[in-house]
Amino acid sequence: MASIVQSDQRVRVLMLSAPLDQQLRQSLLDIPEISASGFSVREGLTGAGVTILKGKTYFGSWRVTAGTLVWVSSNMGEANHFVDTVDEAVRHTLLLILRNLEASSRVRSSLRAAS
């Protein structure tokens, strides 16, 4: 049991020393509901940042700029969202996914009602 606790502590120390985008990517990958809802988390195309896909479609991405995490939505009309911590970025990502799922559910419901 002690070795499991020590191993868990080592993982936490390694994560905290990793760049913000890597910490964020790992935190999101640790949430199985993201993939269960049809979304996926990937490393950015350049090897930096975190890309979120809905199915095979680009949903948005996180980039690190001057120590701040910046969300860039696939909807170019939306303003970028800035946060200072990985926890805030995880929360914002989950809220966006939930809103998207809710909107998709409403569209399906209205299509069923119309037919």
Secondary structure, DSSP 4 states (H G I P E B T S, - for coil): -HHHHHHHHHHHHHHHHS-HHHHHHHHHHT-HHHHHTTEEEEE-TTSSSEEEEETTEEEEEEEEETTEEEEEESSTTSPPEEESSHHHHHHHHHHHHHHHHHHHHHHHHHHHHH-
